[in-house]
Amino acid sequence: MATSNPSQSVHVFITGVSAGIGRALAETMLTAGHKVSGVARRRHLLKDMEDRWPNFLGIPADITDAEAMTAAITAAEMRFGAINQAILNAGVYEPQTDLQIDPAQFRQQMDINYMGQVHALAALLPGMEQRHNGHIVIMASVAGWRGLPLAASYAPTKAASIALAESLRFFCHQKGIKMQVACPGFVKTEATAKNTFAMPMIMTPEDAANALIKGMRSQRFLISFPFRFQLMMKILRLIPYRWYFWLTGRMTGYQQ
Ligand SMILES: NC(=O)c1ccc[n+]([C@@H]2O[C@H](COP(=O)([O-])OP(=O)(O)OC[C@H]3O[C@@H](n4cnc5c(N)ncnc54)[C@H](OP(=O)(O)O)[C@@H]3O)[C@@H](O)[C@H]2O)c1
């Protein structure tokens, strides 16, 4: 199974590299001496990172565009060589606060959070399969484990990403490609700034990046943090629905 020696310089490709967890991951990896390439839409943020980090390549691209993703991955490999690690992190979150369902908003989140990962995988996997080497982390969330208030449009995208990673993991393992799924709890970023409720055990993007990198060094399929929050969510995932709705309703203020 392909694992990278943490002390060896590798080429890491990150989607959603301009802000939040993706940016913190990139800066932590760059500080450790790795070469980092990545995509996001905001050019000025990518330019700012390129100005500060010589081993960084920022490629302006929208991950919902399959051709743009293939071109981005080709450009990244031309600059820094074959991609050793890919963190498919880009995502958006829109809280669903009522019963007014806007299909366009549901579709947009699925296109970015899930299909964006599919587009990256389509471009990445052939090379990794040929090399019999590579490491992919699919960014999901504890919100993909069970339905939550406000998450009607977001949680299904994360459940889809978890099922995607689980399903591909079988072939990836056979082909020498390490596949992991990341399910963080709350991280303080532009995405969660939309939340008006108190987010328990919220982490900084830098702490989240360190926790994710630590998980990438392990042989576990699931990378989830912070420890106490993911443990509580794992318990909530296992209990019967009647208790789940009662307990989660009480904890979130949406009593049943
Ligand atoms: N924050 C949390 O509490 C939390 C918890 C669990 C999981 N997650 C997941 O972690 C990932 C990162 O979240 P975050 O909180 O760091 O979000 P964030 O701060 O809002 O950053 C999102 C990143 O994704 C990029 N992005 C969004 N749409 C894109 C598109 N169509 N094409 C290319 N790039 C796009 C953004 O760049 P541009 O806007 O420049 O394109 C940005 O770099 C997401 O998948 C999120 O669901 C977050």
PDBQT file of the ligand as one rigid body, heavy atoms in Angstrom, charges set to zero:
ROOT
HETATM    1  N1  LIG A 301     -15.816  24.185   8.186  1.00  0.00    +0.000 N 
HETATM    2  C1  LIG A 301     -16.349  23.109   8.715  1.00  0.00    +0.000 C 
HETATM    3  O1  LIG A 301     -16.848  23.113   9.857  1.00  0.00    +0.000 OA
HETATM    4  C2  LIG A 301     -16.353  21.823   7.944  1.00  0.00    +0.000 A 
HETATM    5  C3  LIG A 301     -16.682  20.655   8.629  1.00  0.00    +0.000 A 
HETATM    6  C4  LIG A 301     -16.697  19.450   7.948  1.00  0.00    +0.000 A 
HETATM    7  C5  LIG A 301     -16.356  19.411   6.616  1.00  0.00    +0.000 A 
HETATM    8  N2  LIG A 301     -16.048  20.562   5.963  1.00  0.00    +0.000 N 
HETATM    9  C6  LIG A 301     -15.717  20.469   4.538  1.00  0.00    +0.000 C 
HETATM   10  O2  LIG A 301     -14.394  20.910   4.365  1.00  0.00    +0.000 OA
HETATM   11  C7  LIG A 301     -14.249  21.472   3.055  1.00  0.00    +0.000 C 
HETATM   12  C8  LIG A 301     -13.649  22.870   3.185  1.00  0.00    +0.000 C 
HETATM   13  O3  LIG A 301     -14.554  23.641   3.928  1.00  0.00    +0.000 OA
HETATM   14  P1  LIG A 301     -14.167  25.039   4.552  1.00  0.00    +0.000 P 
HETATM   15  O4  LIG A 301     -14.954  25.183   5.779  1.00  0.00    +0.000 OA
HETATM   16  O5  LIG A 301     -12.688  25.196   4.577  1.00  0.00    +0.000 OA
HETATM   17  O6  LIG A 301     -14.819  26.010   3.454  1.00  0.00    +0.000 OA
HETATM   18  P2  LIG A 301     -14.398  27.467   2.953  1.00  0.00    +0.000 P 
HETATM   19  O7  LIG A 301     -13.562  28.190   3.924  1.00  0.00    +0.000 OA
HETATM   20  O8  LIG A 301     -15.668  28.104   2.484  1.00  0.00    +0.000 OA
HETATM   21  O9  LIG A 301     -13.475  27.117   1.672  1.00  0.00    +0.000 OA
HETATM   22  C9  LIG A 301     -14.017  26.437   0.590  1.00  0.00    +0.000 C 
HETATM   23  C10 LIG A 301     -12.966  26.280  -0.492  1.00  0.00    +0.000 C 
HETATM   24  O10 LIG A 301     -13.566  25.621  -1.613  1.00  0.00    +0.000 OA
HETATM   25  C11 LIG A 301     -13.360  26.418  -2.791  1.00  0.00    +0.000 C 
HETATM   26  N3  LIG A 301     -14.463  26.244  -3.711  1.00  0.00    +0.000 N 
HETATM   27  C12 LIG A 301     -15.788  26.380  -3.466  1.00  0.00    +0.000 A 
HETATM   28  N4  LIG A 301     -16.490  26.177  -4.584  1.00  0.00    +0.000 NA
HETATM   29  C13 LIG A 301     -15.595  25.882  -5.568  1.00  0.00    +0.000 A 
HETATM   30  C14 LIG A 301     -15.709  25.586  -6.953  1.00  0.00    +0.000 A 
HETATM   31  N5  LIG A 301     -16.886  25.524  -7.569  1.00  0.00    +0.000 N 
HETATM   32  N6  LIG A 301     -14.570  25.337  -7.656  1.00  0.00    +0.000 NA
HETATM   33  C15 LIG A 301     -13.359  25.404  -7.035  1.00  0.00    +0.000 A 
HETATM   34  N7  LIG A 301     -13.197  25.679  -5.725  1.00  0.00    +0.000 NA
HETATM   35  C16 LIG A 301     -14.300  25.919  -5.022  1.00  0.00    +0.000 A 
HETATM   36  C17 LIG A 301     -13.248  27.856  -2.256  1.00  0.00    +0.000 C 
HETATM   37  O11 LIG A 301     -12.501  28.652  -3.136  1.00  0.00    +0.000 OA
HETATM   38  P3  LIG A 301     -13.110  29.763  -4.133  1.00  0.00    +0.000 P 
HETATM   39  O12 LIG A 301     -14.283  30.386  -3.461  1.00  0.00    +0.000 OA
HETATM   40  O13 LIG A 301     -11.955  30.684  -4.321  1.00  0.00    +0.000 OA
HETATM   41  O14 LIG A 301     -13.468  29.003  -5.364  1.00  0.00    +0.000 OA
HETATM   42  C18 LIG A 301     -12.449  27.623  -0.978  1.00  0.00    +0.000 C 
HETATM   43  O15 LIG A 301     -11.094  27.537  -1.283  1.00  0.00    +0.000 OA
HETATM   44  C19 LIG A 301     -15.652  21.465   2.439  1.00  0.00    +0.000 C 
HETATM   45  O16 LIG A 301     -15.796  20.324   1.619  1.00  0.00    +0.000 OA
HETATM   46  C20 LIG A 301     -16.549  21.369   3.643  1.00  0.00    +0.000 C 
HETATM   47  O17 LIG A 301     -17.802  20.796   3.330  1.00  0.00    +0.000 OA
HETATM   48  C21 LIG A 301     -16.014  21.768   6.600  1.00  0.00    +0.000 A 
ENDROOT
TORSDOF 0
